Amino acid sequence: MKLDIRAMYEGNYNLAIYDITGKLMFKKDGYIDNIIHFIQQDVSDWTKGVYLVSIIIDNEVISKKFIKE
């Protein structure tokens, strides 16, 4: 899985991916220092299903679902 994070400003971020039961599958903290920031995570060994991606960039929360098939 590849996430393209587009931010209008620089700042710290906290990224978390949860499975449908709420189990934390992946977590990463970092700093965005340009307009587009790429994060890659291998999910090939994850179970098929729905996952929630949550990212906080300087107190702004963005949540999206993705489906692993």
N, C-alpha and C positions, 0 to 999 in steps of 0.2 A: 504494500500500500504506500502511496506517495501522497503527502499532504502539501498543498501549495497554500501558504499563509500570506495573504495580502494585507499589509497594514499601511495605514496612512501616516504613521509616525513610528519613531523608534520606541522601544520599550521592552520590559521583561515579559515573558510569557510562561504560563504553566499549562501543559498539555496532558490530558489524561484520556485513556480509552477504557471503557467499561463494557463487559458483556451484559446480556439481557438480565442477569440475576444481580447485577451491581458489582460484580467482582472486577477489581482493577487489573487490567491486562497489560497496560503500558503507561509509563509516566515519564515526562521529560520537562525540565525547566531550562530556560535559556533566555537569550536576548536577541531581539530582532533589530538589526542595524541597517536594514535597507527596505525597499518597498516590497519585494517578494522574498519569502524565506521558504526553503524546502525542507521537509522532514520526511524521512523514509523509515518505514517499519515493516519488517517481514512478518506477514500474518499467515504464511502458507501452512503452518502447523496448528493454527487456531481452528476451532470447530465452526462449521457452517452456521450462520445465524445473523442476528441483528446486533450491532454494537453502537455505542454512543461515544462520540468524540466530543470532548469538552475542552475548550481552550480559553484561558483568561489572559488578556493582554491589558496590562495596566488598569485593572478593575473592570474591564468590559468582558462579559461572558458570552461566548458563542458556542452553541451546541448543535451538532449535526449527527444524524444516524447514517450508518453505512451497513450494507448487507454483504457478508462474505458468502460466496456461493461455492 
